[in-house]
Amino acid sequence: MGFYEHITRKLSSAVSDKAELNRLVLRWKRSFEEVEKALNRGRKGRG
C-alpha cells in the first residue's frame, strides 16, 4: 500500500466516522429535548 492510498483511506474513514458520530449526537439531542419537554410540562405556571 502506497503512502497516498494509506492517507486517502485514513481520511475517508475519519470523515465517515465523523458523519456517523454527528448523526448519533443529533439523535441524542432530540431525545434529550423530548425528555426535557416532558419533565417541564406544567411548570410554567408554578414558581
C-alpha positions in Angstrom: 0.0 0.0 0.0 1.4 3.3 -1.0 1.6 6.4 1.1 -1.1 8.2 -1.0 -3.5 5.3 -0.7 -2.9 5.0 3.1 -3.6 8.7 3.7 -6.7 8.5 1.5 -8.1 5.6 3.4 -7.4 7.2 6.8 -9.0 10.5 5.7 -12.1 8.7 4.3 -12.6 6.7 7.4 -12.2 9.8 9.6 -14.8 11.6 7.5 -17.3 8.7 7.6 -16.8 8.3 11.3 -17.5 11.9 11.9 -20.7 11.8 9.9 -21.9 8.8 11.9 -20.9 10.5 15.1 -22.8 13.6 14.1 -26.0 11.6 13.4 -25.7 9.9 16.8 -25.3 13.2 18.6 -28.3 14.7 16.8 -30.4 11.7 17.8 -29.3 12.1 21.4 -30.0 15.8 21.3 -33.6 15.2 20.0 -34.2 12.6 22.7 -33.0 14.9 25.5 -35.2 17.7 24.1 -38.2 15.4 24.2 -37.4 14.4 27.8 -36.9 18.0 28.8 -40.3 18.9 27.4 -41.9 16.0 29.2 -40.3 16.9 32.5 -41.0 20.6 32.3 -44.6 20.2 31.3 -46.8 22.2 33.6 -44.0 24.1 35.3 -44.6 27.4 33.6 -47.4 28.4 36.0 -45.5 27.5 39.1 -42.8 29.5 40.6 
